[in-house]
Amino acid sequence: MEGKRNIALVAGQIAGFYRKQRRMPSYAEMMELLGVRSKSVVHFWVNRLIQEGILIRDEKGHLLPGRQTMPFPLAGEIMAGFPTPAEEELCDVISIDEYLINRRDSSFLLKVSGDSMIGEGIRENDLVIVERGRQANNGDIVLAEVDGNWTMKYFIQRDGQVFLEAANPRYPPIRPKDELRLAGVVVAVIRKYHK
């Protein structure tokens, strides 16, 4: 587990540099970031990060981030009910995009406007991850075009009819007059609390 912790720390330092500078650090800059005096140590970590898929090399041999986000340490679980003693220990290392996105090539983000899905916990300005080509099941949240207008609602099949339903009682169900086209299924919601 210590190796995973070290990979997460090294990846985190490189990711911080990348976010700030909008470029990957040079080997000399990585020596400073990692607090080492040898390029061979940097070379070791670069190879480990490439093996993990965290970094990749382009056709010219330049380093690039291999994933949308770098891995974070997963430090256990927290009760959302009654408080319990907290013990922080490294359980694993996960990448947020790997956790949220199953099929990167067919997924995209949308920013939410409106409050029709507030009962599902989806608020204005949240981001939703939508997966194209996924079969919609009864009760899934879908992105749909209904009679020329786009919306995000529950997909409902009942008594041989298909309609869309909000998660807010202020909005009536939407029954297509001419056309209902599903563009994808919402697979995750992202909310940022502080800037």
Salt bridges, closest charged atoms under 4 A:
GLU2 OE1 - ARG5 NE 3.94
GLU29 OE2 - ARG23 NH2 2.79
ASP58 OD2 - HIS62 ND1 3.52
ASP92 OD1 - LYS4 NZ 3.01
ASP97 OD2 - ARG104 NH2 2.25
GLU98 OE2 - ARG67 NH2 3.13
ASP115 OD2 - ARG170 NH1 3.01
ASP126 OD2 - ARG191 NH2 2.69
GLU131 OE2 - ARG103 NH1 3.12
GLU131 OE1 - ARG134 NH1 3.46
GLU145 OE1 - ARG181 NH2 2.70
